[in-house]
């Protein structure tokens, strides 16, 4: 219902043709990885409605730097943090201010991070290394949904290399967050698991007892 009303308003005011920026606390996240709550594994109706609203409005995140989350309940017991604050723009804004970007700064005494928007200063460096991820990440249940959402969120069809590059950049940050949350430091962990398995296999070959073979079996499962 909300999306339908919002779509009618969007069309009637020709908002897609106007330079548009929306900044503030939206009191909702787009995907479960935008909260530290360990019990949040699936998208809720609220998340879906928010994503639909952004899609209908053709709004997407202005390139930004800052902490992963922008709000915290500041509780020492059961602490929860979320990305509730966003700076959203449309294609007309990006065309008018192609170098614009924003920073989410420390909240100090607030529950929310303040957002500083820059229009024409040089964009900050987001790293010189190309973004890569392991093939196993494509098997994550949120991978395709994340790519699909942020790719479509970045505007209409990419008709040139500039638009295509922007879509890639918009998809890069959420994928990095998804990778860090689920596969952080995986090369070190794989190396350690391989080393443990190798040691236990040598022990089993020298002393093939039930206990040693059981340990080897467990190590294989951990490595595999």
N, C-alpha and C positions, 0 to 999 in steps of 0.2 A: 504494500500500500504506500509506504513512505517513498520507495523508489519510483513508483508511478507518478506521485505528486511532484517529486523532485524533477523527474524527467520533463513533465509538462512545463514547470517553471523554467527549466533550463532552455527548452526550445522556445518558449514564448518571449523570453528576454534576449534571445540570440547570444547567449553567454559564450558559446564556442568561438564566436568571432571577436570577442573582447579580451583585452589583457586582464587576466584574472589571477589573483593570489589569495589563498586562504590559509591563515596561520593561527595556531592555538591548540588548546586541549580538546581532543575529539572524544575523550572518555571511552575509547574503544581501540582495539588493535586489529590488524588485518589478518594475522596468522598466529598460531600458537607459539612460534619461535620468538614472538615479540613480547613474551612474558617470561619471567624466571620461575613462575609457578610450576613445580614438577608434576602436578596433577593435570595440567592442561595439555592434552595430547591431540585433540581434534578441534576443528573449527566449530565455533558456536553459531547460532542463528544471527547473533549480533555482529560477529565478524563477517559473515556472508553478506548481511545487509549493508555493512560499511563498505565492503569491496564492491558490491553492486552500485552503491551510491557514487563511489569514485569513478567507476566505469561509465555510468550514465553521464556524469558531469565532465568526463574526459580530464580528470585531475590526476596528477602524479607528483611524487616527492621532488622538491627542488634539491639538487645535489647538496649534500651536507656532510659535516664532520661533527664529531662529538661522541658522547658515551652511547653505548648500545641501547640503554633504556633511558627514558626521560622523566620518569615518575617513580617514587618509592614510598612505601608505607612507613618507612623509618622504624620498623619494629625490630628489636633485637631477637625476639622469638617469632618464628614464622615470617621472616622478611619476604616481601614480594615487590618486584620491580616490573614496570611495563613501559612500552613505547606508546604513550598516549598523546604526545605532542608532535605535531607535524607542521611542515610548511609545504603547502600544496600549490602547484601552478598548472596552467594549461599550455597548449601549444603556442597560443598567441603571446603569452608571457615569455616563453623560451625564445621565440623569434625576436621579440623586442629587446630582451636582456639575455643574450646567449651566454654571457660570462657570469651571470648571477649565481650565487650560492649562499649557504647559510651555515651557522655554527650553533650547536646546542652547548651552552656553557654550564658550569656547575651551579646548582640551585641555591647554594648557601642556606638560607633559612626557609626556603620554599619547598614544597613537595615536588614542584615541577622545574625542569630546566628552562631557563630563558633562551630565546632564539634570536640570534643576531643575523640580519639579512644584509648581504652586500650585493650591489647591483652591477658594478663595472670594474671592480678591482680584479686583478688576476686570480683565477681560480687556484685554490690550494692544491698542492701536490697530493695525489692519492696513492703514490707509490709508483716506482718505475718498473717494477717487475710485472710481467703479464700474469693475469689470474689463471691458475690451473687447478683442477681438482681430480681426484682419483675416480676411475670409472665406477667404483662401487657406490659412489654418491648418487648415481643415476637410479639406483635401486631403492633409494630412500622414499618412503610413501609421500613425502611432501615435495619431492624434487620437481616433478612435472607441474604440480599445482603452483609452486612458487615461480617457476620460469614463465608459465602461462600468464599468471597474474601481473607480474612486473613488466613483462614484455608488452602486454596489451595496455597496461597503465601508462606506458611511456609515449602514448599518442597513437596516431593513425599509422597507416602502412609506411614503412621506410622506403621512400622513393629515391633516396640518394645515400651516399656513404656517410654523410654527416648524421642523418636521422638513424641510420643503421648503427653507427657507432654509439649514439646516445642511448639507444635501446639496450645495447650490450652493457653500457656503463650502469644503466638503471637495474639490470639484472645481476650485476656483479656483487653489489653489497649484500643483498639478501642471501645470495648463494654462499658468500663467504661466512655470513653469520650461521647459516645452516651447517656448513662444513665445520666451523669451529665448535659449534655446540655438540655435534655428533661424532666428528672424526678428528678432533684436535690432537696434534702431536702423534698422529697414527703411525708415521714412519718409525719413530722411536719405539713405540709400543710393539710394532710388528717385529722390529729388530730384536727387542728384548724377548718376545715370545719365541722367535726363531732360535735364539741362543739357549733359552731354557729347554726347548724341545731337543736341540742337538745334544746338550749335556745329558739329559735324561735318556736319550736313545743310546748314547755311549755307555751309560751306567747299565741299561737293560741288556745291552749286548755282552757286557762283562759279567752281569749277574741277573739273568732273566727270571727273577722271582715274580710272583703275582703282584706283590706290592710295587715293585719297580715298573712292571708293565702297566699297572693301573695308573701310576703317575705319568707314564709316557702317553697313555691314552688321553688323560685329562689335558696334558700339554698340547696334544694334537688338536683337540677340540678348541683350545684357547687360541692356537695359531691359525687354525682354519677358519 
